[in-house]
Amino acid sequence: MTRNLGQQTERRILKKIGARRQPGSGSLPGFPNDGVKNRYLLEVKSTQRGSLGLKREWLETLEENAMVRGKIPALVIIFNDVPIGLRATTPRGYGLEDWVAIPMRDFERLTKGWEKS
């Protein structure tokens, strides 16, 4: 994927979810990762292929940056292998190719009180 398409995807997704984009997209000191939305520090990764290799380093860096700032780390994963006009969407308009991963401990906190099945 070209860097430009990756930046376009990042901007599009952060705008869609109402997140504030970090200056320099995380390249400036004091402004890590790609965006911030309420309690979440966001890192956006996208690909034009049908798969995306996950690097532990991405998660470790995101986790460290989020902890220092009192945020919940969230990895946003976007598959751009299907043209936007042909993408199946959810009722809220998100592509079925758009995912968010958070640490298990935060998922457990979010789902506390759900009935056990």
N, CA, C and O atoms as CSV, one atom per row, in Angstrom:
chain,resi,resn,atom,element,x,y,z
A,1,MET,N,N,0.851,-1.166,0.000
A,1,MET,CA,C,0.000,0.000,0.000
A,1,MET,C,C,0.897,1.228,0.000
A,1,MET,O,O,1.912,1.290,0.694
A,2,THR,N,N,0.498,2.173,-0.778
A,2,THR,CA,C,1.302,3.387,-0.781
A,2,THR,C,C,1.077,4.142,0.516
A,2,THR,O,O,0.024,4.034,1.145
A,3,ARG,N,N,2.065,4.891,0.895
A,3,ARG,CA,C,1.968,5.682,2.124
A,3,ARG,C,C,0.776,6.628,2.041
A,3,ARG,O,O,0.075,6.835,3.032
A,4,ASN,N,N,0.543,7.202,0.863
A,4,ASN,CA,C,-0.545,8.146,0.687
A,4,ASN,C,C,-1.904,7.493,0.953
A,4,ASN,O,O,-2.750,8.092,1.616
A,5,LEU,N,N,-2.125,6.281,0.451
A,5,LEU,CA,C,-3.391,5.586,0.690
A,5,LEU,C,C,-3.542,5.262,2.173
A,5,LEU,O,O,-4.641,5.354,2.720
A,6,GLY,N,N,-2.451,4.886,2.823
A,6,GLY,CA,C,-2.502,4.614,4.254
A,6,GLY,C,C,-2.900,5.858,5.036
A,6,GLY,O,O,-3.700,5.775,5.967
A,7,GLN,N,N,-2.348,7.012,4.666
A,7,GLN,CA,C,-2.688,8.266,5.337
A,7,GLN,C,C,-4.132,8.662,5.052
A,7,GLN,O,O,-4.826,9.166,5.935
A,8,GLN,N,N,-4.587,8.435,3.817
A,8,GLN,CA,C,-5.980,8.745,3.471
A,8,GLN,C,C,-6.936,7.884,4.293
A,8,GLN,O,O,-7.941,8.373,4.808
A,9,THR,N,N,-6.614,6.607,4.408
A,9,THR,CA,C,-7.450,5.697,5.186
A,9,THR,C,C,-7.477,6.139,6.645
A,9,THR,O,O,-8.540,6.187,7.265
A,10,GLU,N,N,-6.321,6.457,7.183
A,10,GLU,CA,C,-6.228,6.907,8.577
A,10,GLU,C,C,-7.099,8.139,8.806
A,10,GLU,O,O,-7.878,8.184,9.758
A,11,ARG,N,N,-6.969,9.128,7.943
A,11,ARG,CA,C,-7.769,10.357,8.086
A,11,ARG,C,C,-9.264,10.052,7.985
A,11,ARG,O,O,-10.057,10.557,8.779
A,12,ARG,N,N,-9.647,9.225,7.008
A,12,ARG,CA,C,-11.060,8.889,6.795
A,12,ARG,C,C,-11.653,8.200,8.016
A,12,ARG,O,O,-12.747,8.551,8.456
A,13,ILE,N,N,-10.944,7.232,8.560
A,13,ILE,CA,C,-11.456,6.462,9.701
A,13,ILE,C,C,-11.525,7.335,10.954
A,13,ILE,O,O,-12.529,7.316,11.666
A,14,LEU,N,N,-10.473,8.095,11.225
A,14,LEU,CA,C,-10.482,8.947,12.417
A,14,LEU,C,C,-11.607,9.975,12.344
A,14,LEU,O,O,-12.258,10.255,13.351
A,15,LYS,N,N,-11.838,10.536,11.165
A,15,LYS,CA,C,-12.930,11.495,10.999
A,15,LYS,C,C,-14.278,10.802,11.214
A,15,LYS,O,O,-15.155,11.342,11.888
A,16,LYS,N,N,-14.439,9.618,10.646
A,16,LYS,CA,C,-15.712,8.897,10.742
A,16,LYS,C,C,-16.083,8.584,12.191
A,16,LYS,O,O,-17.254,8.654,12.562
A,17,ILE,N,N,-15.084,8.239,13.012
A,17,ILE,CA,C,-15.390,7.897,14.406
A,17,ILE,C,C,-15.311,9.111,15.337
A,17,ILE,O,O,-15.549,8.997,16.539
A,18,GLY,N,N,-14.977,10.265,14.770
A,18,GLY,CA,C,-14.931,11.480,15.583
A,18,GLY,C,C,-13.710,11.584,16.465
A,18,GLY,O,O,-13.752,12.222,17.516
A,19,ALA,N,N,-12.622,10.963,16.046
A,19,ALA,CA,C,-11.379,11.002,16.821
A,19,ALA,C,C,-10.524,12.194,16.394
A,19,ALA,O,O,-10.591,12.649,15.252
A,20,ARG,N,N,-9.729,12.684,17.327
A,20,ARG,CA,C,-8.780,13.758,17.038
A,20,ARG,C,C,-7.500,13.125,16.507
A,20,ARG,O,O,-6.917,12.258,17.157
A,21,ARG,N,N,-7.068,13.554,15.338
A,21,ARG,CA,C,-5.839,13.030,14.742
A,21,ARG,C,C,-4.646,13.654,15.448
A,21,ARG,O,O,-4.626,14.857,15.710
A,22,GLN,N,N,-3.656,12.831,15.753
A,22,GLN,CA,C,-2.446,13.320,16.406
A,22,GLN,C,C,-1.597,14.107,15.398
A,22,GLN,O,O,-1.464,13.687,14.248
A,23,PRO,N,N,-1.022,15.245,15.818
A,23,PRO,CA,C,-0.143,16.005,14.918
A,23,PRO,C,C,0.995,15.114,14.412
A,23,PRO,O,O,1.638,14.407,15.188
A,24,GLY,N,N,1.224,15.161,13.134
A,24,GLY,CA,C,2.298,14.362,12.553
A,24,GLY,C,C,1.989,12.875,12.543
A,24,GLY,O,O,2.867,12.056,12.274
A,25,SER,N,N,0.761,12.530,12.831
A,25,SER,CA,C,0.335,11.121,12.861
A,25,SER,C,C,1.235,10.277,13.744
A,25,SER,O,O,1.627,9.166,13.388
A,26,GLY,N,N,1.552,10.832,14.906
A,26,GLY,CA,C,2.332,10.085,15.874
A,26,GLY,C,C,3.830,10.237,15.747
A,26,GLY,O,O,4.580,9.626,16.509
A,27,SER,N,N,4.286,11.046,14.793
A,27,SER,CA,C,5.735,11.180,14.607
A,27,SER,C,C,6.348,12.299,15.451
A,27,SER,O,O,7.571,12.435,15.498
A,28,LEU,N,N,5.516,13.098,16.113
A,28,LEU,CA,C,6.039,14.189,16.937
A,28,LEU,C,C,6.090,13.786,18.409
A,28,LEU,O,O,5.179,13.114,18.894
A,29,PRO,N,N,7.136,14.185,19.123
A,29,PRO,CA,C,7.228,13.867,20.553
A,29,PRO,C,C,6.021,14.412,21.313
A,29,PRO,O,O,5.599,15.546,21.089
A,30,GLY,N,N,5.476,13.605,22.206
A,30,GLY,CA,C,4.331,14.014,23.001
A,30,GLY,C,C,2.984,13.734,22.348
A,30,GLY,O,O,1.943,13.907,22.983
A,31,PHE,N,N,2.989,13.307,21.100
A,31,PHE,CA,C,1.751,13.005,20.375
A,31,PHE,C,C,1.866,11.639,19.710
A,31,PHE,O,O,1.973,11.551,18.487
A,32,PRO,N,N,1.846,10.567,20.511
A,32,PRO,CA,C,2.070,9.237,19.955
A,32,PRO,C,C,0.845,8.687,19.231
A,32,PRO,O,O,-0.285,9.133,19.434
A,33,ASN,N,N,1.108,7.727,18.400
A,33,ASN,CA,C,0.085,6.976,17.686
A,33,ASN,C,C,-0.707,7.887,16.753
A,33,ASN,O,O,-0.273,9.001,16.459
A,34,ASP,N,N,-1.862,7.423,16.289
A,34,ASP,CA,C,-2.559,8.133,15.217
A,34,ASP,C,C,-3.695,9.043,15.658
A,34,ASP,O,O,-3.936,10.076,15.033
A,35,GLY,N,N,-4.399,8.674,16.727
A,35,GLY,CA,C,-5.532,9.487,17.123
A,35,GLY,C,C,-5.975,9.232,18.547
A,35,GLY,O,O,-5.526,8.287,19.195
A,36,VAL,N,N,-6.875,10.102,19.031
A,36,VAL,CA,C,-7.430,9.986,20.375
A,36,VAL,C,C,-8.939,10.166,20.273
A,36,VAL,O,O,-9.422,11.089,19.617
A,37,LYS,N,N,-9.666,9.285,20.922
A,37,LYS,CA,C,-11.133,9.368,21.001
A,37,LYS,C,C,-11.521,9.071,22.439
A,37,LYS,O,O,-11.440,7.928,22.888
A,38,ASN,N,N,-11.944,10.103,23.161
A,38,ASN,CA,C,-12.332,9.956,24.562
A,38,ASN,C,C,-11.245,9.240,25.358
A,38,ASN,O,O,-10.137,9.759,25.495
A,39,ARG,N,N,-11.547,8.062,25.879
A,39,ARG,CA,C,-10.596,7.308,26.712
A,39,ARG,C,C,-9.643,6.439,25.909
A,39,ARG,O,O,-8.865,5.690,26.499
A,40,TYR,N,N,-9.675,6.512,24.592
A,40,TYR,CA,C,-8.911,5.586,23.753
A,40,TYR,C,C,-7.775,6.276,23.011
A,40,TYR,O,O,-7.944,7.367,22.466
A,41,LEU,N,N,-6.618,5.625,22.998
A,41,LEU,CA,C,-5.498,6.022,22.164
A,41,LEU,C,C,-5.506,5.057,20.987
A,41,LEU,O,O,-5.467,3.843,21.185
A,42,LEU,N,N,-5.556,5.577,19.771
A,42,LEU,CA,C,-5.774,4.767,18.576
A,42,LEU,C,C,-4.544,4.653,17.690
A,42,LEU,O,O,-3.820,5.624,17.472
A,43,GLU,N,N,-4.332,3.475,17.196
A,43,GLU,CA,C,-3.330,3.213,16.164
A,43,GLU,C,C,-4.091,2.590,14.997
A,43,GLU,O,O,-4.778,1.583,15.169
A,44,VAL,N,N,-3.968,3.187,13.809
A,44,VAL,CA,C,-4.677,2.697,12.628
A,44,VAL,C,C,-3.698,1.973,11.718
A,44,VAL,O,O,-2.654,2.513,11.351
A,45,LYS,N,N,-4.048,0.749,11.362
A,45,LYS,CA,C,-3.259,-0.036,10.397
A,45,LYS,C,C,-4.206,-0.474,9.298
A,45,LYS,O,O,-5.319,-0.927,9.567
A,46,SER,N,N,-3.757,-0.337,8.055
A,46,SER,CA,C,-4.596,-0.741,6.940
A,46,SER,C,C,-3.774,-1.479,5.900
A,46,SER,O,O,-2.550,-1.366,5.850
A,47,THR,N,N,-4.482,-2.243,5.067
A,47,THR,CA,C,-3.827,-3.009,4.028
A,47,THR,C,C,-4.733,-3.110,2.810
A,47,THR,O,O,-5.955,-3.027,2.929
A,48,GLN,N,N,-4.133,-3.288,1.646
A,48,GLN,CA,C,-4.879,-3.517,0.411
A,48,GLN,C,C,-4.957,-5.010,0.115
A,48,GLN,O,O,-5.493,-5.413,-0.917
A,49,ARG,N,N,-4.437,-5.809,0.996
A,49,ARG,CA,C,-4.442,-7.262,0.808
A,49,ARG,C,C,-5.517,-7.893,1.665
A,49,ARG,O,O,-6.188,-7.210,2.439
A,50,GLY,N,N,-5.679,-9.181,1.528
A,50,GLY,CA,C,-6.679,-9.911,2.288
A,50,GLY,C,C,-6.216,-10.287,3.677
A,50,GLY,O,O,-6.961,-10.923,4.423
A,51,SER,N,N,-4.982,-9.903,4.048
A,51,SER,CA,C,-4.486,-10.203,5.392
A,51,SER,C,C,-3.541,-9.096,5.836
A,51,SER,O,O,-3.003,-8.335,5.031
A,52,LEU,N,N,-3.361,-9.038,7.156
A,52,LEU,CA,C,-2.465,-8.046,7.741
A,52,LEU,C,C,-1.663,-8.737,8.827
A,52,LEU,O,O,-2.235,-9.266,9.780
A,53,GLY,N,N,-0.348,-8.738,8.696
A,53,GLY,CA,C,0.499,-9.320,9.731
A,53,GLY,C,C,0.488,-8.420,10.959
A,53,GLY,O,O,0.631,-7.202,10.848
A,54,LEU,N,N,0.318,-9.020,12.115
A,54,LEU,CA,C,0.250,-8.267,13.359
A,54,LEU,C,C,1.607,-8.326,14.053
A,54,LEU,O,O,2.136,-9.410,14.299
A,55,LYS,N,N,2.164,-7.167,14.368
A,55,LYS,CA,C,3.465,-7.105,15.034
A,55,LYS,C,C,3.266,-6.824,16.519
A,55,LYS,O,O,2.550,-5.896,16.896
A,56,ARG,N,N,3.899,-7.627,17.344
A,56,ARG,CA,C,3.838,-7.422,18.792
A,56,ARG,C,C,4.337,-6.026,19.152
A,56,ARG,O,O,3.823,-5.407,20.084
A,57,GLU,N,N,5.323,-5.530,18.429
A,57,GLU,CA,C,5.883,-4.200,18.686
A,57,GLU,C,C,4.799,-3.115,18.592
A,57,GLU,O,O,4.802,-2.175,19.387
A,58,TRP,N,N,3.869,-3.236,17.624
A,58,TRP,CA,C,2.778,-2.260,17.512
A,58,TRP,C,C,1.977,-2.227,18.805
A,58,TRP,O,O,1.669,-1.161,19.338
A,59,LEU,N,N,1.645,-3.423,19.301
A,59,LEU,CA,C,0.820,-3.519,20.510
A,59,LEU,C,C,1.569,-3.033,21.744
A,59,LEU,O,O,1.001,-2.335,22.584
A,60,GLU,N,N,2.840,-3.400,21.853
A,60,GLU,CA,C,3.630,-2.973,23.005
A,60,GLU,C,C,3.792,-1.458,23.047
A,60,GLU,O,O,3.666,-0.845,24.107
A,61,THR,N,N,4.070,-0.857,21.898
A,61,THR,CA,C,4.238,0.592,21.829
A,61,THR,C,C,2.919,1.297,22.135
A,61,THR,O,O,2.890,2.264,22.896
A,62,LEU,N,N,1.834,0.814,21.544
A,62,LEU,CA,C,0.518,1.388,21.784
A,62,LEU,C,C,0.142,1.272,23.261
A,62,LEU,O,O,-0.366,2.222,23.857
A,63,GLU,N,N,0.396,0.102,23.841
A,63,GLU,CA,C,0.093,-0.135,25.261
A,63,GLU,C,C,0.875,0.822,26.154
A,63,GLU,O,O,0.312,1.431,27.064
A,64,GLU,N,N,2.165,0.953,25.892
A,64,GLU,CA,C,3.016,1.831,26.704
A,64,GLU,C,C,2.554,3.285,26.606
A,64,GLU,O,O,2.433,3.973,27.620
A,65,ASN,N,N,2.298,3.748,25.380
A,65,ASN,CA,C,1.853,5.126,25.183
A,65,ASN,C,C,0.509,5.386,25.852
A,65,ASN,O,O,0.294,6.455,26.424
A,66,ALA,N,N,-0.390,4.421,25.782
A,66,ALA,CA,C,-1.713,4.573,26.390
A,66,ALA,C,C,-1.613,4.604,27.911
A,66,ALA,O,O,-2.270,5.420,28.558
A,67,MET,N,N,-0.801,3.727,28.486
A,67,MET,CA,C,-0.661,3.677,29.945
A,67,MET,C,C,-0.145,4.998,30.494
A,67,MET,O,O,-0.657,5.498,31.495
A,68,VAL,N,N,0.861,5.563,29.847
A,68,VAL,CA,C,1.452,6.822,30.297
A,68,VAL,C,C,0.410,7.938,30.298
A,68,VAL,O,O,0.482,8.854,31.116
A,69,ARG,N,N,-0.560,7.864,29.384
A,69,ARG,CA,C,-1.561,8.915,29.225
A,69,ARG,C,C,-2.905,8.584,29.864
A,69,ARG,O,O,-3.860,9.352,29.752
A,70,GLY,N,N,-2.973,7.422,30.541
A,70,GLY,CA,C,-4.225,7.027,31.176
A,70,GLY,C,C,-5.322,6.692,30.185
A,70,GLY,O,O,-6.501,6.904,30.465
A,71,LYS,N,N,-4.944,6.171,29.033
A,71,LYS,CA,C,-5.894,5.835,27.973
A,71,LYS,C,C,-5.972,4.318,27.787
A,71,LYS,O,O,-5.134,3.573,28.294
A,72,ILE,N,N,-6.976,3.887,27.064
A,72,ILE,CA,C,-7.126,2.489,26.682
A,72,ILE,C,C,-6.566,2.350,25.270
A,72,ILE,O,O,-6.983,3.081,24.372
A,73,PRO,N,N,-5.634,1.430,25.056
A,73,PRO,CA,C,-5.081,1.257,23.718
A,73,PRO,C,C,-6.078,0.544,22.809
A,73,PRO,O,O,-6.722,-0.420,23.223
A,74,ALA,N,N,-6.203,1.021,21.564
A,74,ALA,CA,C,-7.096,0.392,20.600
A,74,ALA,C,C,-6.426,0.385,19.228
A,74,ALA,O,O,-6.020,1.428,18.714
A,75,LEU,N,N,-6.319,-0.808,18.645
A,75,LEU,CA,C,-5.739,-0.975,17.322
A,75,LEU,C,C,-6.880,-1.066,16.319
A,75,LEU,O,O,-7.690,-1.991,16.375
A,76,VAL,N,N,-6.942,-0.105,15.402
A,76,VAL,CA,C,-7.973,-0.080,14.367
A,76,VAL,C,C,-7.378,-0.745,13.132
A,76,VAL,O,O,-6.312,-0.352,12.659
A,77,ILE,N,N,-8.072,-1.756,12.614
A,77,ILE,CA,C,-7.585,-2.545,11.481
A,77,ILE,C,C,-8.558,-2.377,10.320
A,77,ILE,O,O,-9.752,-2.646,10.453
A,78,ILE,N,N,-8.033,-1.927,9.173
A,78,ILE,CA,C,-8.867,-1.661,8.004
A,78,ILE,C,C,-8.350,-2.467,6.815
A,78,ILE,O,O,-7.167,-2.414,6.478
A,79,PHE,N,N,-9.250,-3.206,6.194
A,79,PHE,CA,C,-8.917,-3.948,4.975
A,79,PHE,C,C,-9.454,-3.167,3.780
A,79,PHE,O,O,-10.665,-3.070,3.585
A,80,ASN,N,N,-8.541,-2.612,2.982
A,80,ASN,CA,C,-8.900,-1.822,1.812
A,80,ASN,C,C,-8.910,-2.660,0.536
A,80,ASN,O,O,-8.875,-2.106,-0.563
A,81,ASP,N,N,-8.956,-3.990,0.664
A,81,ASP,CA,C,-8.882,-4.826,-0.528
A,81,ASP,C,C,-10.190,-4.846,-1.318
A,81,ASP,O,O,-10.221,-5.336,-2.447
A,82,VAL,N,N,-11.270,-4.319,-0.735
A,82,VAL,CA,C,-12.552,-4.217,-1.420
A,82,VAL,C,C,-12.828,-2.735,-1.645
A,82,VAL,O,O,-12.786,-1.958,-0.691
A,83,PRO,N,N,-13.108,-2.321,-2.883
A,83,PRO,CA,C,-13.396,-0.904,-3.121
A,83,PRO,C,C,-14.539,-0.415,-2.238
A,83,PRO,O,O,-15.498,-1.149,-1.999
A,84,ILE,N,N,-14.439,0.824,-1.752
A,84,ILE,CA,C,-15.412,1.372,-0.812
A,84,ILE,C,C,-16.840,1.238,-1.336
A,84,ILE,O,O,-17.735,0.905,-0.559
A,85,GLY,N,N,-17.084,1.482,-2.607
A,85,GLY,CA,C,-18.432,1.400,-3.161
A,85,GLY,C,C,-19.008,-0.007,-3.165
A,85,GLY,O,O,-20.224,-0.177,-3.255
A,86,LEU,N,N,-18.149,-1.019,-3.068
A,86,LEU,CA,C,-18.602,-2.411,-3.109
A,86,LEU,C,C,-18.587,-3.067,-1.739
A,86,LEU,O,O,-18.927,-4.244,-1.615
A,87,ARG,N,N,-18.207,-2.338,-0.726
A,87,ARG,CA,C,-18.074,-2.914,0.613
A,87,ARG,C,C,-19.445,-3.147,1.238
A,87,ARG,O,O,-20.340,-2.307,1.149
A,88,ALA,N,N,-19.585,-4.297,1.863
A,88,ALA,CA,C,-20.794,-4.555,2.645
A,88,ALA,C,C,-20.678,-3.718,3.906
A,88,ALA,O,O,-19.598,-3.617,4.488
A,89,THR,N,N,-21.780,-3.119,4.333
A,89,THR,CA,C,-21.710,-2.263,5.507
A,89,THR,C,C,-22.695,-2.699,6.576
A,89,THR,O,O,-23.685,-3.381,6.310
A,90,THR,N,N,-22.389,-2.285,7.783
A,90,THR,CA,C,-23.271,-2.517,8.924
A,90,THR,C,C,-24.333,-1.420,8.910
A,90,THR,O,O,-24.217,-0.471,8.134
A,91,PRO,N,N,-25.360,-1.526,9.745
A,91,PRO,CA,C,-26.376,-0.470,9.792
A,91,PRO,C,C,-25.809,0.919,10.100
A,91,PRO,O,O,-26.412,1.922,9.718
A,92,ARG,N,N,-24.673,0.994,10.777
A,92,ARG,CA,C,-24.069,2.300,11.095
A,92,ARG,C,C,-23.136,2.791,9.997
A,92,ARG,O,O,-22.542,3.862,10.124
A,93,GLY,N,N,-22.998,2.022,8.918
A,93,GLY,CA,C,-22.203,2.474,7.791
A,93,GLY,C,C,-20.746,2.067,7.804
A,93,GLY,O,O,-19.993,2.450,6.909
A,94,TYR,N,N,-20.332,1.302,8.797
A,94,TYR,CA,C,-18.952,0.840,8.824
A,94,TYR,C,C,-18.817,-0.381,7.942
A,94,TYR,O,O,-19.731,-1.202,7.865
A,95,GLY,N,N,-17.673,-0.505,7.271
A,95,GLY,CA,C,-17.445,-1.678,6.455
A,95,GLY,C,C,-17.239,-2.907,7.325
A,95,GLY,O,O,-16.713,-2.811,8.434
A,96,LEU,N,N,-17.648,-4.038,6.829
A,96,LEU,CA,C,-17.421,-5.277,7.563
A,96,LEU,C,C,-15.936,-5.599,7.614
A,96,LEU,O,O,-15.514,-6.517,8.318
A,97,GLU,N,N,-15.150,-4.841,6.867
A,97,GLU,CA,C,-13.704,-5.021,6.846
A,97,GLU,C,C,-13.008,-4.148,7.894
A,97,GLU,O,O,-11.780,-4.155,7.982
A,98,ASP,N,N,-13.777,-3.396,8.688
A,98,ASP,CA,C,-13.226,-2.475,9.686
A,98,ASP,C,C,-13.351,-3.100,11.070
A,98,ASP,O,O,-14.444,-3.477,11.494
A,99,TRP,N,N,-12.217,-3.209,11.775
A,99,TRP,CA,C,-12.188,-3.864,13.089
A,99,TRP,C,C,-11.418,-3.022,14.090
A,99,TRP,O,O,-10.593,-2.188,13.716
A,100,VAL,N,N,-11.696,-3.251,15.370
A,100,VAL,CA,C,-10.946,-2.623,16.452
A,100,VAL,C,C,-10.559,-3.706,17.450
A,100,VAL,O,O,-11.400,-4.508,17.857
A,101,ALA,N,N,-9.297,-3.730,17.843
A,101,ALA,CA,C,-8.800,-4.693,18.834
A,101,ALA,C,C,-8.364,-3.934,20.078
A,101,ALA,O,O,-7.652,-2.933,19.996
A,102,ILE,N,N,-8.809,-4.433,21.240
A,102,ILE,CA,C,-8.415,-3.849,22.523
A,102,ILE,C,C,-7.899,-4.973,23.415
A,102,ILE,O,O,-8.195,-6.140,23.160
A,103,PRO,N,N,-7.130,-4.644,24.463
A,103,PRO,CA,C,-6.640,-5.682,25.379
A,103,PRO,C,C,-7.800,-6.424,26.059
A,103,PRO,O,O,-8.865,-5.853,26.291
A,104,MET,N,N,-7.577,-7.688,26.368
A,104,MET,CA,C,-8.596,-8.525,27.006
A,104,MET,C,C,-9.110,-7.898,28.297
A,104,MET,O,O,-10.312,-7.935,28.559
A,105,ARG,N,N,-8.221,-7.322,29.111
A,105,ARG,CA,C,-8.664,-6.748,30.391
A,105,ARG,C,C,-9.678,-5.634,30.167
A,105,ARG,O,O,-10.619,-5.491,30.948
A,106,ASP,N,N,-9.500,-4.845,29.116
A,106,ASP,CA,C,-10.435,-3.765,28.824
A,106,ASP,C,C,-11.732,-4.309,28.237
A,106,ASP,O,O,-12.807,-3.772,28.506
A,107,PHE,N,N,-11.640,-5.361,27.445
A,107,PHE,CA,C,-12.841,-6.016,26.926
A,107,PHE,C,C,-13.665,-6.583,28.080
A,107,PHE,O,O,-14.890,-6.464,28.101
A,108,GLU,N,N,-12.973,-7.204,29.041
A,108,GLU,CA,C,-13.676,-7.760,30.205
A,108,GLU,C,C,-14.380,-6.659,31.000
A,108,GLU,O,O,-15.496,-6.857,31.480
A,109,ARG,N,N,-13.732,-5.505,31.139
A,109,ARG,CA,C,-14.374,-4.384,31.836
A,109,ARG,C,C,-15.593,-3.878,31.075
A,109,ARG,O,O,-16.618,-3.554,31.675
A,110,LEU,N,N,-15.478,-3.812,29.757
A,110,LEU,CA,C,-16.600,-3.353,28.941
A,110,LEU,C,C,-17.775,-4.314,28.968
A,110,LEU,O,O,-18.928,-3.898,28.857
A,111,THR,N,N,-17.482,-5.598,29.115
A,111,THR,CA,C,-18.538,-6.606,29.048
A,111,THR,C,C,-18.966,-7.115,30.422
A,111,THR,O,O,-19.775,-8.038,30.513
A,112,LYS,N,N,-18.433,-6.525,31.487
A,112,LYS,CA,C,-18.805,-6.938,32.823
A,112,LYS,C,C,-20.325,-6.802,32.979
A,112,LYS,O,O,-20.907,-5.778,32.621
A,113,GLY,N,N,-20.932,-7.812,33.499
A,113,GLY,CA,C,-22.376,-7.794,33.665
A,113,GLY,C,C,-23.120,-8.486,32.533
A,113,GLY,O,O,-24.323,-8.725,32.634
A,114,TRP,N,N,-22.401,-8.813,31.443
A,114,TRP,CA,C,-23.059,-9.576,30.385
A,114,TRP,C,C,-23.376,-10.955,30.942
A,114,TRP,O,O,-22.607,-11.495,31.737
A,115,GLU,N,N,-24.477,-11.516,30.542
A,115,GLU,CA,C,-24.820,-12.859,31.008
A,115,GLU,C,C,-23.831,-13.874,30.460
A,115,GLU,O,O,-23.370,-13.768,29.323
A,116,LYS,N,N,-23.519,-14.847,31.284
A,116,LYS,CA,C,-22.648,-15.919,30.824
A,116,LYS,C,C,-23.456,-16.832,29.920
A,116,LYS,O,O,-24.623,-17.118,30.189
A,117,SER,N,N,-22.832,-17.280,28.857
A,117,SER,CA,C,-23.570,-18.172,27.941
A,117,SER,C,C,-22.967,-19.541,27.907
A,117,SER,O,O,-23.458,-20.415,27.193
